[in-house]
């Protein structure tokens, strides 16, 4: 894992088109601003994990063959 130090207002660039900027620093959290193309999906880690979990559950659920009823 790459670890970078940034101050308020400073940014990092990923590839040519993703920019992450420190926009606020609080006592227990920081706020990041992310500029990226619309075709790039950005999620918080906990949301991303939930989406993956939901996708696994939906792909393994039983499919009911309504034609057999």
mmCIF file of the N, C-alpha and C atoms, coordinates in Angstrom:
data_MODEL
# 
_entry.id   MODEL 
# 
loop_
_atom_site.group_PDB 
_atom_site.id 
_atom_site.type_symbol 
_atom_site.label_atom_id 
_atom_site.label_alt_id 
_atom_site.label_comp_id 
_atom_site.label_asym_id 
_atom_site.label_entity_id 
_atom_site.label_seq_id 
_atom_site.pdbx_PDB_ins_code 
_atom_site.Cartn_x 
_atom_site.Cartn_y 
_atom_site.Cartn_z 
_atom_site.occupancy 
_atom_site.B_iso_or_equiv 
_atom_site.pdbx_formal_charge 
_atom_site.auth_seq_id 
_atom_site.auth_comp_id 
_atom_site.auth_asym_id 
_atom_site.auth_atom_id 
_atom_site.pdbx_PDB_model_num 
ATOM 1   N N  . UNK A 1 1  ? 0.845   -1.175  0.000   1.00 0.00 ? 1  UNK A N  1 
ATOM 2   C CA . UNK A 1 1  ? 0.000   0.000   0.000   1.00 0.00 ? 1  UNK A CA 1 
ATOM 3   C C  . UNK A 1 1  ? 0.891   1.239   0.000   1.00 0.00 ? 1  UNK A C  1 
ATOM 4   N N  . UNK A 1 2  ? 0.584   2.124   -0.893  1.00 0.00 ? 2  UNK A N  1 
ATOM 5   C CA . UNK A 1 2  ? 1.268   3.408   -0.951  1.00 0.00 ? 2  UNK A CA 1 
ATOM 6   C C  . UNK A 1 2  ? 0.623   4.340   0.068   1.00 0.00 ? 2  UNK A C  1 
ATOM 7   N N  . UNK A 1 3  ? 1.420   4.981   0.900   1.00 0.00 ? 3  UNK A N  1 
ATOM 8   C CA . UNK A 1 3  ? 0.905   5.931   1.888   1.00 0.00 ? 3  UNK A CA 1 
ATOM 9   C C  . UNK A 1 3  ? 1.476   7.307   1.559   1.00 0.00 ? 3  UNK A C  1 
ATOM 10  N N  . UNK A 1 4  ? 0.580   8.275   1.403   1.00 0.00 ? 4  UNK A N  1 
ATOM 11  C CA . UNK A 1 4  ? 0.974   9.639   1.064   1.00 0.00 ? 4  UNK A CA 1 
ATOM 12  C C  . UNK A 1 4  ? 0.514   10.597  2.148   1.00 0.00 ? 4  UNK A C  1 
ATOM 13  N N  . UNK A 1 5  ? 1.259   11.644  2.342   1.00 0.00 ? 5  UNK A N  1 
ATOM 14  C CA . UNK A 1 5  ? 0.875   12.706  3.263   1.00 0.00 ? 5  UNK A CA 1 
ATOM 15  C C  . UNK A 1 5  ? 0.432   13.908  2.435   1.00 0.00 ? 5  UNK A C  1 
ATOM 16  N N  . UNK A 1 6  ? -0.743  14.446  2.758   1.00 0.00 ? 6  UNK A N  1 
ATOM 17  C CA . UNK A 1 6  ? -1.273  15.606  2.058   1.00 0.00 ? 6  UNK A CA 1 
ATOM 18  C C  . UNK A 1 6  ? -1.808  16.593  3.073   1.00 0.00 ? 6  UNK A C  1 
ATOM 19  N N  . UNK A 1 7  ? -1.707  17.856  2.768   1.00 0.00 ? 7  UNK A N  1 
ATOM 20  C CA . UNK A 1 7  ? -2.270  18.908  3.607   1.00 0.00 ? 7  UNK A CA 1 
ATOM 21  C C  . UNK A 1 7  ? -3.594  19.366  3.001   1.00 0.00 ? 7  UNK A C  1 
ATOM 22  N N  . UNK A 1 8  ? -4.334  20.136  3.769   1.00 0.00 ? 8  UNK A N  1 
ATOM 23  C CA . UNK A 1 8  ? -5.601  20.693  3.313   1.00 0.00 ? 8  UNK A CA 1 
ATOM 24  C C  . UNK A 1 8  ? -5.410  21.405  1.974   1.00 0.00 ? 8  UNK A C  1 
ATOM 25  N N  . UNK A 1 9  ? -6.241  21.053  1.014   1.00 0.00 ? 9  UNK A N  1 
ATOM 26  C CA . UNK A 1 9  ? -6.170  21.667  -0.311  1.00 0.00 ? 9  UNK A CA 1 
ATOM 27  C C  . UNK A 1 9  ? -5.232  20.966  -1.278  1.00 0.00 ? 9  UNK A C  1 
ATOM 28  N N  . UNK A 1 10 ? -4.417  20.041  -0.789  1.00 0.00 ? 10 UNK A N  1 
ATOM 29  C CA . UNK A 1 10 ? -3.495  19.328  -1.668  1.00 0.00 ? 10 UNK A CA 1 
ATOM 30  C C  . UNK A 1 10 ? -4.183  18.105  -2.277  1.00 0.00 ? 10 UNK A C  1 
ATOM 31  N N  . UNK A 1 11 ? -3.642  17.645  -3.390  1.00 0.00 ? 11 UNK A N  1 
ATOM 32  C CA . UNK A 1 11 ? -4.276  16.561  -4.145  1.00 0.00 ? 11 UNK A CA 1 
ATOM 33  C C  . UNK A 1 11 ? -3.278  15.481  -4.513  1.00 0.00 ? 11 UNK A C  1 
ATOM 34  N N  . UNK A 1 12 ? -3.834  14.353  -4.954  1.00 0.00 ? 12 UNK A N  1 
ATOM 35  C CA . UNK A 1 12 ? -3.056  13.325  -5.634  1.00 0.00 ? 12 UNK A CA 1 
ATOM 36  C C  . UNK A 1 12 ? -3.774  13.038  -6.951  1.00 0.00 ? 12 UNK A C  1 
ATOM 37  N N  . UNK A 1 13 ? -3.014  12.595  -7.927  1.00 0.00 ? 13 UNK A N  1 
ATOM 38  C CA . UNK A 1 13 ? -3.557  12.279  -9.244  1.00 0.00 ? 13 UNK A CA 1 
ATOM 39  C C  . UNK A 1 13 ? -3.326  10.795  -9.505  1.00 0.00 ? 13 UNK A C  1 
ATOM 40  N N  . UNK A 1 14 ? -4.368  10.102  -9.968  1.00 0.00 ? 14 UNK A N  1 
ATOM 41  C CA . UNK A 1 14 ? -4.272  8.698   -10.349 1.00 0.00 ? 14 UNK A CA 1 
ATOM 42  C C  . UNK A 1 14 ? -4.509  8.636   -11.852 1.00 0.00 ? 14 UNK A C  1 
ATOM 43  N N  . UNK A 1 15 ? -3.569  7.992   -12.547 1.00 0.00 ? 15 UNK A N  1 
ATOM 44  C CA . UNK A 1 15 ? -3.589  7.993   -14.011 1.00 0.00 ? 15 UNK A CA 1 
ATOM 45  C C  . UNK A 1 15 ? -3.601  9.453   -14.459 1.00 0.00 ? 15 UNK A C  1 
ATOM 46  N N  . UNK A 1 16 ? -4.332  9.760   -15.500 1.00 0.00 ? 16 UNK A N  1 
ATOM 47  C CA . UNK A 1 16 ? -4.372  11.145  -15.981 1.00 0.00 ? 16 UNK A CA 1 
ATOM 48  C C  . UNK A 1 16 ? -5.650  11.867  -15.604 1.00 0.00 ? 16 UNK A C  1 
ATOM 49  N N  . UNK A 1 17 ? -6.662  11.113  -15.129 1.00 0.00 ? 17 UNK A N  1 
ATOM 50  C CA . UNK A 1 17 ? -7.978  11.733  -15.041 1.00 0.00 ? 17 UNK A CA 1 
ATOM 51  C C  . UNK A 1 17 ? -8.711  11.545  -13.716 1.00 0.00 ? 17 UNK A C  1 
ATOM 52  N N  . UNK A 1 18 ? -8.031  11.072  -12.680 1.00 0.00 ? 18 UNK A N  1 
ATOM 53  C CA . UNK A 1 18 ? -8.662  10.952  -11.364 1.00 0.00 ? 18 UNK A CA 1 
ATOM 54  C C  . UNK A 1 18 ? -7.863  11.805  -10.379 1.00 0.00 ? 18 UNK A C  1 
ATOM 55  N N  . UNK A 1 19 ? -8.558  12.738  -9.745  1.00 0.00 ? 19 UNK A N  1 
ATOM 56  C CA . UNK A 1 19 ? -7.915  13.657  -8.804  1.00 0.00 ? 19 UNK A CA 1 
ATOM 57  C C  . UNK A 1 19 ? -8.614  13.547  -7.459  1.00 0.00 ? 19 UNK A C  1 
ATOM 58  N N  . UNK A 1 20 ? -7.836  13.312  -6.405  1.00 0.00 ? 20 UNK A N  1 
ATOM 59  C CA . UNK A 1 20 ? -8.368  13.224  -5.043  1.00 0.00 ? 20 UNK A CA 1 
ATOM 60  C C  . UNK A 1 20 ? -7.763  14.371  -4.241  1.00 0.00 ? 20 UNK A C  1 
ATOM 61  N N  . UNK A 1 21 ? -8.645  15.208  -3.674  1.00 0.00 ? 21 UNK A N  1 
ATOM 62  C CA . UNK A 1 21 ? -8.216  16.410  -2.965  1.00 0.00 ? 21 UNK A CA 1 
ATOM 63  C C  . UNK A 1 21 ? -8.694  16.370  -1.521  1.00 0.00 ? 21 UNK A C  1 
ATOM 64  N N  . UNK A 1 22 ? -7.824  16.760  -0.596  1.00 0.00 ? 22 UNK A N  1 
ATOM 65  C CA . UNK A 1 22 ? -8.216  16.899  0.810   1.00 0.00 ? 22 UNK A CA 1 
ATOM 66  C C  . UNK A 1 22 ? -8.972  18.223  0.917   1.00 0.00 ? 22 UNK A C  1 
ATOM 67  N N  . UNK A 1 23 ? -10.287 18.148  1.220   1.00 0.00 ? 23 UNK A N  1 
ATOM 68  C CA . UNK A 1 23 ? -11.096 19.368  1.263   1.00 0.00 ? 23 UNK A CA 1 
ATOM 69  C C  . UNK A 1 23 ? -11.407 19.833  2.684   1.00 0.00 ? 23 UNK A C  1 
ATOM 70  N N  . UNK A 1 24 ? -11.265 18.954  3.668   1.00 0.00 ? 24 UNK A N  1 
ATOM 71  C CA . UNK A 1 24 ? -11.511 19.349  5.058   1.00 0.00 ? 24 UNK A CA 1 
ATOM 72  C C  . UNK A 1 24 ? -10.817 18.359  5.983   1.00 0.00 ? 24 UNK A C  1 
ATOM 73  N N  . UNK A 1 25 ? -10.299 18.872  7.076   1.00 0.00 ? 25 UNK A N  1 
ATOM 74  C CA . UNK A 1 25 ? -9.668  18.026  8.087   1.00 0.00 ? 25 UNK A CA 1 
ATOM 75  C C  . UNK A 1 25 ? -10.328 18.332  9.418   1.00 0.00 ? 25 UNK A C  1 
ATOM 76  N N  . UNK A 1 26 ? -10.985 17.318  9.990   1.00 0.00 ? 26 UNK A N  1 
ATOM 77  C CA . UNK A 1 26 ? -11.639 17.468  11.285  1.00 0.00 ? 26 UNK A CA 1 
ATOM 78  C C  . UNK A 1 26 ? -10.849 16.745  12.360  1.00 0.00 ? 26 UNK A C  1 
ATOM 79  N N  . UNK A 1 27 ? -11.430 16.681  13.556  1.00 0.00 ? 27 UNK A N  1 
ATOM 80  C CA . UNK A 1 27 ? -10.746 16.030  14.670  1.00 0.00 ? 27 UNK A CA 1 
ATOM 81  C C  . UNK A 1 27 ? -10.626 14.523  14.457  1.00 0.00 ? 27 UNK A C  1 
ATOM 82  N N  . UNK A 1 28 ? -11.693 13.894  13.933  1.00 0.00 ? 28 UNK A N  1 
ATOM 83  C CA . UNK A 1 28 ? -11.693 12.439  13.789  1.00 0.00 ? 28 UNK A CA 1 
ATOM 84  C C  . UNK A 1 28 ? -11.895 11.967  12.354  1.00 0.00 ? 28 UNK A C  1 
ATOM 85  N N  . UNK A 1 29 ? -11.942 12.877  11.402  1.00 0.00 ? 29 UNK A N  1 
ATOM 86  C CA . UNK A 1 29 ? -12.149 12.464  10.013  1.00 0.00 ? 29 UNK A CA 1 
ATOM 87  C C  . UNK A 1 29 ? -11.608 13.510  9.061   1.00 0.00 ? 29 UNK A C  1 
ATOM 88  N N  . UNK A 1 30 ? -11.413 13.084  7.836   1.00 0.00 ? 30 UNK A N  1 
ATOM 89  C CA . UNK A 1 30 ? -11.062 14.019  6.773   1.00 0.00 ? 30 UNK A CA 1 
ATOM 90  C C  . UNK A 1 30 ? -12.129 13.903  5.691   1.00 0.00 ? 30 UNK A C  1 
ATOM 91  N N  . UNK A 1 31 ? -12.263 14.931  4.890   1.00 0.00 ? 31 UNK A N  1 
ATOM 92  C CA . UNK A 1 31 ? -13.173 14.886  3.750   1.00 0.00 ? 31 UNK A CA 1 
ATOM 93  C C  . UNK A 1 31 ? -12.325 14.956  2.490   1.00 0.00 ? 31 UNK A C  1 
ATOM 94  N N  . UNK A 1 32 ? -12.633 14.046  1.571   1.00 0.00 ? 32 UNK A N  1 
ATOM 95  C CA . UNK A 1 32 ? -11.923 13.990  0.308   1.00 0.00 ? 32 UNK A CA 1 
ATOM 96  C C  . UNK A 1 32 ? -12.870 14.362  -0.818  1.00 0.00 ? 32 UNK A C  1 
ATOM 97  N N  . UNK A 1 33 ? -12.395 15.138  -1.742  1.00 0.00 ? 33 UNK A N  1 
ATOM 98  C CA . UNK A 1 33 ? -13.131 15.411  -2.968  1.00 0.00 ? 33 UNK A CA 1 
ATOM 99  C C  . UNK A 1 33 ? -12.514 14.578  -4.077  1.00 0.00 ? 33 UNK A C  1 
ATOM 100 N N  . UNK A 1 34 ? -13.346 13.953  -4.889  1.00 0.00 ? 34 UNK A N  1 
ATOM 101 C CA . UNK A 1 34 ? -12.847 13.087  -5.951  1.00 0.00 ? 34 UNK A CA 1 
ATOM 102 C C  . UNK A 1 34 ? -13.401 13.571  -7.284  1.00 0.00 ? 34 UNK A C  1 
ATOM 103 N N  . UNK A 1 35 ? -12.510 13.870  -8.200  1.00 0.00 ? 35 UNK A N  1 
ATOM 104 C CA . UNK A 1 35 ? -12.891 14.228  -9.569  1.00 0.00 ? 35 UNK A CA 1 
ATOM 105 C C  . UNK A 1 35 ? -12.464 13.084  -10.470 1.00 0.00 ? 35 UNK A C  1 
ATOM 106 N N  . UNK A 1 36 ? -13.437 12.511  -11.180 1.00 0.00 ? 36 UNK A N  1 
ATOM 107 C CA . UNK A 1 36 ? -13.153 11.389  -12.070 1.00 0.00 ? 36 UNK A CA 1 
ATOM 108 C C  . UNK A 1 36 ? -14.167 11.396  -13.206 1.00 0.00 ? 36 UNK A C  1 
ATOM 109 N N  . UNK A 1 37 ? -13.835 10.740  -14.306 1.00 0.00 ? 37 UNK A N  1 
ATOM 110 C CA . UNK A 1 37 ? -14.801 10.635  -15.402 1.00 0.00 ? 37 UNK A CA 1 
ATOM 111 C C  . UNK A 1 37 ? -16.070 9.928   -14.944 1.00 0.00 ? 37 UNK A C  1 
ATOM 112 N N  . UNK A 1 38 ? -17.178 10.229  -15.603 1.00 0.00 ? 38 UNK A N  1 
ATOM 113 C CA . UNK A 1 38 ? -18.471 9.646   -15.211 1.00 0.00 ? 38 UNK A CA 1 
ATOM 114 C C  . UNK A 1 38 ? -18.507 8.133   -15.358 1.00 0.00 ? 38 UNK A C  1 
ATOM 115 N N  . UNK A 1 39 ? -17.643 7.571   -16.204 1.00 0.00 ? 39 UNK A N  1 
ATOM 116 C CA . UNK A 1 39 ? -17.643 6.121   -16.387 1.00 0.00 ? 39 UNK A CA 1 
ATOM 117 C C  . UNK A 1 39 ? -16.883 5.383   -15.276 1.00 0.00 ? 39 UNK A C  1 
ATOM 118 N N  . UNK A 1 40 ? -16.311 6.111   -14.342 1.00 0.00 ? 40 UNK A N  1 
ATOM 119 C CA . UNK A 1 40 ? -15.609 5.521   -13.201 1.00 0.00 ? 40 UNK A CA 1 
ATOM 120 C C  . UNK A 1 40 ? -16.571 5.479   -12.017 1.00 0.00 ? 40 UNK A C  1 
ATOM 121 N N  . UNK A 1 41 ? -16.802 4.277   -11.472 1.00 0.00 ? 41 UNK A N  1 
ATOM 122 C CA . UNK A 1 41 ? -17.667 4.123   -10.305 1.00 0.00 ? 41 UNK A CA 1 
ATOM 123 C C  . UNK A 1 41 ? -16.842 4.358   -9.047  1.00 0.00 ? 41 UNK A C  1 
ATOM 124 N N  . UNK A 1 42 ? -17.368 5.181   -8.145  1.00 0.00 ? 42 UNK A N  1 
ATOM 125 C CA . UNK A 1 42 ? -16.680 5.480   -6.889  1.00 0.00 ? 42 UNK A CA 1 
ATOM 126 C C  . UNK A 1 42 ? -17.630 5.153   -5.745  1.00 0.00 ? 42 UNK A C  1 
ATOM 127 N N  . UNK A 1 43 ? -17.191 4.286   -4.837  1.00 0.00 ? 43 UNK A N  1 
ATOM 128 C CA . UNK A 1 43 ? -17.987 3.908   -3.669  1.00 0.00 ? 43 UNK A CA 1 
ATOM 129 C C  . UNK A 1 43 ? -17.115 3.924   -2.426  1.00 0.00 ? 43 UNK A C  1 
ATOM 130 N N  . UNK A 1 44 ? -17.736 4.198   -1.286  1.00 0.00 ? 44 UNK A N  1 
ATOM 131 C CA . UNK A 1 44 ? -17.045 3.980   -0.014  1.00 0.00 ? 44 UNK A CA 1 
ATOM 132 C C  . UNK A 1 44 ? -16.844 2.473   0.123   1.00 0.00 ? 44 UNK A C  1 
ATOM 133 N N  . UNK A 1 45 ? -15.812 2.058   0.857   1.00 0.00 ? 45 UNK A N  1 
ATOM 134 C CA . UNK A 1 45 ? -15.493 0.635   0.975   1.00 0.00 ? 45 UNK A CA 1 
ATOM 135 C C  . UNK A 1 45 ? -16.659 -0.182  1.514   1.00 0.00 ? 45 UNK A C  1 
ATOM 136 N N  . UNK A 1 46 ? -17.354 0.321   2.540   1.00 0.00 ? 46 UNK A N  1 
ATOM 137 C CA . UNK A 1 46 ? -18.452 -0.452  3.123   1.00 0.00 ? 46 UNK A CA 1 
ATOM 138 C C  . UNK A 1 46 ? -19.611 -0.618  2.140   1.00 0.00 ? 46 UNK A C  1 
ATOM 139 N N  . UNK A 1 47 ? -19.837 0.376   1.298   1.00 0.00 ? 47 UNK A N  1 
ATOM 140 C CA . UNK A 1 47 ? -20.881 0.273   0.277   1.00 0.00 ? 47 UNK A CA 1 
ATOM 141 C C  . UNK A 1 47 ? -20.456 -0.732  -0.796  1.00 0.00 ? 47 UNK A C  1 
ATOM 142 N N  . UNK A 1 48 ? -19.206 -0.674  -1.204  1.00 0.00 ? 48 UNK A N  1 
ATOM 143 C CA . UNK A 1 48 ? -18.681 -1.597  -2.205  1.00 0.00 ? 48 UNK A CA 1 
ATOM 144 C C  . UNK A 1 48 ? -18.801 -3.043  -1.738  1.00 0.00 ? 48 UNK A C  1 
ATOM 145 N N  . UNK A 1 49 ? -18.455 -3.301  -0.473  1.00 0.00 ? 49 UNK A N  1 
ATOM 146 C CA . UNK A 1 49 ? -18.559 -4.662  0.073   1.00 0.00 ? 49 UNK A CA 1 
ATOM 147 C C  . UNK A 1 49 ? -20.009 -5.132  0.092   1.00 0.00 ? 49 UNK A C  1 
ATOM 148 N N  . UNK A 1 50 ? -20.933 -4.251  0.437   1.00 0.00 ? 50 UNK A N  1 
ATOM 149 C CA . UNK A 1 50 ? -22.354 -4.604  0.472   1.00 0.00 ? 50 UNK A CA 1 
ATOM 150 C C  . UNK A 1 50 ? -22.863 -4.926  -0.937  1.00 0.00 ? 50 UNK A C  1 
ATOM 151 N N  . UNK A 1 51 ? -22.448 -4.156  -1.915  1.00 0.00 ? 51 UNK A N  1 
ATOM 152 C CA . UNK A 1 51 ? -22.839 -4.406  -3.303  1.00 0.00 ? 51 UNK A CA 1 
ATOM 153 C C  . UNK A 1 51 ? -22.326 -5.769  -3.751  1.00 0.00 ? 51 UNK A C  1 
ATOM 154 N N  . UNK A 1 52 ? -21.060 -6.066  -3.448  1.00 0.00 ? 52 UNK A N  1 
ATOM 155 C CA . UNK A 1 52 ? -20.500 -7.370  -3.822  1.00 0.00 ? 52 UNK A CA 1 
ATOM 156 C C  . UNK A 1 52 ? -21.266 -8.501  -3.152  1.00 0.00 ? 52 UNK A C  1 
ATOM 157 N N  . UNK A 1 53 ? -21.582 -8.329  -1.875  1.00 0.00 ? 53 UNK A N  1 
ATOM 158 C CA . UNK A 1 53 ? -22.328 -9.345  -1.125  1.00 0.00 ? 53 UNK A CA 1 
ATOM 159 C C  . UNK A 1 53 ? -23.704 -9.569  -1.753  1.00 0.00 ? 53 UNK A C  1 
ATOM 160 N N  . UNK A 1 54 ? -24.390 -8.489  -2.085  1.00 0.00 ? 54 UNK A N  1 
ATOM 161 C CA . UNK A 1 54 ? -25.712 -8.587  -2.710  1.00 0.00 ? 54 UNK A CA 1 
ATOM 162 C C  . UNK A 1 54 ? -25.622 -9.283  -4.072  1.00 0.00 ? 54 UNK A C  1 
ATOM 163 N N  . UNK A 1 55 ? -24.575 -8.985  -4.828  1.00 0.00 ? 55 UNK A N  1 
ATOM 164 C CA . UNK A 1 55 ? -24.402 -9.623  -6.133  1.00 0.00 ? 55 UNK A CA 1 
ATOM 165 C C  . UNK A 1 55 ? -24.178 -11.123 -5.997  1.00 0.00 ? 55 UNK A C  1 
ATOM 166 N N  . UNK A 1 56 ? -23.392 -11.531 -5.012  1.00 0.00 ? 56 UNK A N  1 
ATOM 167 C CA . UNK A 1 56 ? -23.154 -12.959 -4.783  1.00 0.00 ? 56 UNK A CA 1 
ATOM 168 C C  . UNK A 1 56 ? -24.449 -13.639 -4.376  1.00 0.00 ? 56 UNK A C  1 
ATOM 169 N N  . UNK A 1 57 ? -25.193 -13.017 -3.471  1.00 0.00 ? 57 UNK A N  1 
ATOM 170 C CA . UNK A 1 57 ? -26.452 -13.605 -3.022  1.00 0.00 ? 57 UNK A CA 1 
ATOM 171 C C  . UNK A 1 57 ? -27.452 -13.744 -4.167  1.00 0.00 ? 57 UNK A C  1 
ATOM 172 N N  . UNK A 1 58 ? -27.539 -12.733 -4.998  1.00 0.00 ? 58 UNK A N  1 
ATOM 173 C CA . UNK A 1 58 ? -28.505 -12.796 -6.098  1.00 0.00 ? 58 UNK A CA 1 
ATOM 174 C C  . UNK A 1 58 ? -28.090 -13.814 -7.157  1.00 0.00 ? 58 UNK A C  1 
ATOM 175 N N  . UNK A 1 59 ? -26.797 -14.012 -7.338  1.00 0.00 ? 59 UNK A N  1 
ATOM 176 C CA . UNK A 1 59 ? -26.353 -14.975 -8.350  1.00 0.00 ? 59 UNK A CA 1 
ATOM 177 C C  . UNK A 1 59 ? -26.457 -16.413 -7.862  1.00 0.00 ? 59 UNK A C  1 
ATOM 178 N N  . UNK A 1 60 ? -26.536 -16.612 -6.547  1.00 0.00 ? 60 UNK A N  1 
ATOM 179 C CA . UNK A 1 60 ? -26.628 -17.975 -6.013  1.00 0.00 ? 60 UNK A CA 1 
ATOM 180 C C  . UNK A 1 60 ? -28.036 -18.339 -5.564  1.00 0.00 ? 60 UNK A C  1 
ATOM 181 N N  . UNK A 1 61 ? -28.971 -17.395 -5.658  1.00 0.00 ? 61 UNK A N  1 
ATOM 182 C CA . UNK A 1 61 ? -30.340 -17.702 -5.242  1.00 0.00 ? 61 UNK A CA 1 
ATOM 183 C C  . UNK A 1 61 ? -30.976 -18.665 -6.237  1.00 0.00 ? 61 UNK A C  1 
ATOM 184 N N  . UNK A 1 62 ? -31.941 -19.429 -5.764  1.00 0.00 ? 62 UNK A N  1 
ATOM 185 C CA . UNK A 1 62 ? -32.606 -20.415 -6.617  1.00 0.00 ? 62 UNK A CA 1 
ATOM 186 C C  . UNK A 1 62 ? -33.496 -19.702 -7.630  1.00 0.00 ? 62 UNK A C  1 
ATOM 187 N N  . UNK A 1 63 ? -33.414 -20.176 -8.841  1.00 0.00 ? 63 UNK A N  1 
ATOM 188 C CA . UNK A 1 63 ? -34.250 -19.637 -9.906  1.00 0.00 ? 63 UNK A CA 1 
ATOM 189 C C  . UNK A 1 63 ? -35.463 -20.546 -10.042 1.00 0.00 ? 63 UNK A C  1 
ATOM 190 N N  . UNK A 1 64 ? -36.631 -19.965 -9.955  1.00 0.00 ? 64 UNK A N  1 
ATOM 191 C CA . UNK A 1 64 ? -37.869 -20.733 -10.054 1.00 0.00 ? 64 UNK A CA 1 
ATOM 192 C C  . UNK A 1 64 ? -38.296 -20.778 -11.517 1.00 0.00 ? 64 UNK A C  1 
ATOM 193 N N  . UNK A 1 65 ? -38.493 -21.966 -12.018 1.00 0.00 ? 65 UNK A N  1 
ATOM 194 C CA . UNK A 1 65 ? -38.932 -22.143 -13.401 1.00 0.00 ? 65 UNK A CA 1 
ATOM 195 C C  . UNK A 1 65 ? -40.451 -22.001 -13.442 1.00 0.00 ? 65 UNK A C  1 
ATOM 196 N N  . UNK A 1 66 ? -40.928 -20.825 -13.830 1.00 0.00 ? 66 UNK A N  1 
ATOM 197 C CA . UNK A 1 66 ? -42.366 -20.568 -13.832 1.00 0.00 ? 66 UNK A CA 1 
ATOM 198 C C  . UNK A 1 66 ? -43.082 -21.349 -14.928 1.00 0.00 ? 66 UNK A C  1 
ATOM 199 N N  . UNK A 1 67 ? -42.378 -21.798 -15.927 1.00 0.00 ? 67 UNK A N  1 
ATOM 200 C CA . UNK A 1 67 ? -42.997 -22.569 -17.005 1.00 0.00 ? 67 UNK A CA 1 
ATOM 201 C C  . UNK A 1 67 ? -43.428 -23.950 -16.520 1.00 0.00 ? 67 UNK A C  1 
ATOM 202 N N  . UNK A 1 68 ? -42.827 -24.464 -15.459 1.00 0.00 ? 68 UNK A N  1 
ATOM 203 C CA . UNK A 1 68 ? -43.151 -25.791 -14.944 1.00 0.00 ? 68 UNK A CA 1 
ATOM 204 C C  . UNK A 1 68 ? -44.364 -25.781 -14.045 1.00 0.00 ? 68 UNK A C  1 
ATOM 205 N N  . UNK A 1 69 ? -44.807 -24.631 -13.593 1.00 0.00 ? 69 UNK A N  1 
ATOM 206 C CA . UNK A 1 69 ? -45.948 -24.558 -12.667 1.00 0.00 ? 69 UNK A CA 1 
ATOM 207 C C  . UNK A 1 69 ? -47.244 -24.791 -13.363 1.00 0.00 ? 69 UNK A C  1 
# 
